[in-house]
């Protein structure tokens, strides 16, 4: 059952109550008319923009080209992150991702559309395209998040390709890790490089996607921030959006992406909002030098920003048919 059908059927049961209630005043009716969503008629002045975490050039370029072709922002971000979900050289996203401590690769992802709808999946095995699967959750179910076998059954129902996610390279690295099995975060190295991607299309609509295999050699069952709406990703189409990468446990403690959007709502620029979100993290954890947290953000006007704890994090920006690498602000210089 699609979300819309679910909501419509649920609403039928309340029709009687609505009729029996107080009538809506003329003033309220006029207010509702004034608040109706206008038709999308004009192009955004700065044109379409896509930004993504880290140096995922091909992914961000793919999203940008979708935007240039007039595709909606949601289509663009999912197409972009899927590039990394399919790239077995990327050991932190999709197929080829590093396994957990039991040797299994599990994936997490979420998406948000311009209407504020969202979908997420966690602890998914055997299916690489989890961002698209999160979209299915959003558009075709009455839920926001599905986990494990439930998400996998949905993938099978919608014809997703089932495949082995543990590659020869990842398995070799895992066996080497087993010789001294302990987890120590390696800052700016391939053990937490989530791809988060935000886009604003030619109508000025914003969408986002975030997908990852999570921390390398994580405890079995661990879920980080990437699939958590408000932590790994959040947007408000009237304000802007933000995505996060790095140590997910620290990002969740401050609900970082939601925080950034709310700060932009209060008038801060994307850069100012990202800076403040990073400061919130380090103020609450005296061990902040031992891990990386990074954010990028995009506002409704097409302005962007990014910030991180440790120098070394970068993000990609696609605008005017050109992809560029941006060095964000940072707290530490190591």
N, C-alpha and C positions, 0 to 999 in steps of 0.2 A: 504494500500500500504506500503510495506516495505521501510525502509530508502534507501537501496541500489537501489531498483527499482526507487524510487523517484529521486535519484541523477542521475541515468542512463538516465531516460527520460528527465530530465532537461538538461543534457549534450548534447542530440541530437540536440537541438536548436542552440548550439554553434559550431557544427562541421564545418559548412560553414565558420565561422569566423576564426576558427583555420587553415583551409586549405588555406584561403586567406592571412593569416599572414606570417610573415617572417619564413623561414625554420629554424629548430633547427640545430645548428652547430654541427660538429663532437665532439668538446670538450664537449658541453652540453650533448650529447648523452652518452659519456663516463662517465661523472659525474653522470648521472642518473643511469647508471649501477653500479657504485661504491657505490651509496647510497641505492641500493636495500636491502631489509630486509633479513638477512641470515636465513637459516633454523634452527630450534631449534633442536640441536643434542646432546648437552651436559647437564649434570645435574649441577645445581647450587651447589657450593662447600659446603655451609652451610646447604643445604637442605631446604625444605619448612618451612615457618614461618607464623604464624597468630598472630596478636595483636588486642586487642579491648579495648575500654574505660571501666572504672569501673570494678567491680568484677563479670562480667558475665562469670563465669567459664564454664558452659555447652555450652554456645554459642560459645566461643572461641575454646573449645575442639572439638565441632562438625565441625567447620571450619578446624581445624588442621587435623582431621581424614579424611575429604574429600581430603585434600592435600596429606596426606600419601597414600591415595588410587589412587593417580594419577589424580584427578579431577582438572580442570582448576581453577585458582584463583577466577574468577567471580562466579562460581558455589559454591565454598567454602564460600565466604563471605555472599552470599544470604542465604545459608543454615544455617549459623551461626546466623545471625541476626533474622532469622525466629523463632529460639528457643525462643527469647525474645518477638517477636510479638505474640506468642501463649501463653506466660506465664501470666496468669491473676494476678499473684502476683506482677508483675512489673507494677507500676502505671504510668510509663512514656513512655512506648512503646507498640504499638499494642493494642490488646484486653485487657481491664482492665485499659487502660490509663485514667488519670484524665481528666474530661471534661473542656470545656471553661466556661465562666461566664453564658452562657445560658443553660448549662447542656448537651451540645453535645460534643462527643469525635470526634476530627478530627486529622488525621494523615498526616505526611509529610515524604518523603524519597527520596534518590537519590542513584545512582550507577554509577561507572565508570569502563570501561574495559581497558585492556592493550593497545588497539589501540587508546585510547584517546576519544572514544565515551562515551556519558553520557546520562542519563535519570533521570527524576525527576517527582514526583507528590506531590501536596500540597492540603490541605483542603479536604481530602478524608474521607467520612463517610461510615460506614457499611462494610468495607473490611479491614481485619487485615494485609494481606500480601502485604504491600505497597512497600517493597523493590523489590519484584518480579514484581509488577506492574510497577515500575520505569524501570525495565529491559525491559518490554514489550514496553514501550514508546521508549526506546533507540533502540530496535531491530526491531520493527514492525511498527513504524511511522516515518514520516520525521521530527519530533519535538524533542525537549529536555525536555520540561516541559508541563504537563497538570494539570489543577486545577479543584477541585470541581466536578461538575456533569460530565464534560468531561472525567475526569479520572475514575469516577465511571462507566460511560457507557462503557469505554474500558475494565474495570474489568469484567463487565457483559458479554461483547462480548467474552472474553477469558475464561469464565467459572470459574471465581473466586467465592469463597463461600461468600454469603452475610450473615452477622450476626450482632447482636447487640453488640456493642463494650463497652457500659456502663455496668459494672458488678454491682452486689449488693454491693460489698465492696466500689467501686468507687462512687456509687450513695449515699451511706451512708455518706462518707467523704464529698461529695459535699454539702449535706444538712446541715451538721455541719458547713461548711465554710460559708453558706448563713446567718448564725446567726450574723456574723460580716464580711461581704464581702469586703475585701481589699486584694491587692496582695503585699506580702512582701517576697522577695526571702529568702529561708532558705538554707544556704550554706551547700553543701555536703549532703543534704537530698533529699528524693524522690520527687523533683518537677522540675528537669531539667536533669535527668540522661539519656541522649541520648546514644544509643549504636552506635558507629562507629567502623567498623572492616576493617582492611587491611590485605591482604595476598599476599605472594609471592610463586608461585608454583614451581614444580621441574624443570621447564624450565626457571625460573627466571622472569616470567611474574607477574606483580602486578595488583591487582584489589581492589576495595573498595566499601563499602556500608555504608549508614547512615540512621537510621530510628528512629522516635520519635512520641509521641503524643504532644510534645511541653510543654510549661510552664503550670503548673496546674492553672486552673481558669483564663486563658488568656482572653483577649478581643476577642469577636467573630470575626473571620476572620484573626486573627493574624497568621503569618507565620514567623518562626525563621530561623536560619542559616542552619539547618540540610539538607534541600532539595536544598540549594543554592550551585551550583558548584563553588568552589573557596573559599567558607566560611566554610561550614560544612565538605566538602570533596574535595580533589583535588589530582591528581596524574599525573605523567609523567613517562611512563614505562622505560625511559632511565635514570631517576634520582631517583624517589621514590614517596612516597605518604604521606598524612597527613589527620587526621580527628580531629574534634573538639567536645567539649561538654561544657555545662555550659550556661551562659547567652548569648543567640543567638544574641541579639541586639548588644552586644559589639564585638562579633566575626565578625559580618558582617561589622562593621566599619573599620576593618583593613584587611578584606579578608584573614583571618588568615591561612587557609590551603594552599591557593595559595602562600602566603608569605613564608611559611615554605619550600615548594618545590623549590621556586626560590632561597632561601638562600642555600639550599643543592646544587642547580645547581652552585652556586658561590663558593662551596667548603666547606661549613659548614657541620658538622656532624648532624645527626638527633637531637641529644641532644642540640647542640648549636643553631640549627634553632628553636627548640621549645622554648628554653629559650628566644631567641630574640623576638619571636612572642608574648610571654606573656608580655615582657617588653614594647612592642609597645602598648598593651592594657592599662597598668597601666599609661603609660606616657600621654595618651590621656584622661584619666578619673580620676579625683581626688577622686572619690567615689569608687575606685576599692576594698576597703575593704568590701564593701557591697554586692559583688557578686563573683561568681566563674567562671573562664574560664580555660579550660584545653585543651592541645593538646597532641597527640601522633603521631609519625612519623616512617617510615620505608624506608630505602634506598635500592638501587639496589643490594648492597652487603649483605643485610640482617642485617645491623646494625639498632638498634632501639633507640628511645628516647622519653621522655615525660616531660612535665612541666605544672605547674598550679599556680594559685595565692595563694590559701589557702591549707595548709596541709590537707590531708584526701583523696584526689583523688588518685586512683591507676589504673593500667591497667594490663591486662592479656597478657602473651606471651606464645605461643605454639611453641615448637621447639624440635626436636629429640624425638617425642612422649611424651613430658612432658609439662604440663601447669604450669606456675609459675606466681605469683603476683609480680608486679614491683612497687616500690615506686619511683615516679618521683621527680624531683627537684620542689621546691616551693618557692614563694616569702615570704609568711607569715607563721608563726608557729601556728596560732590559730586553 
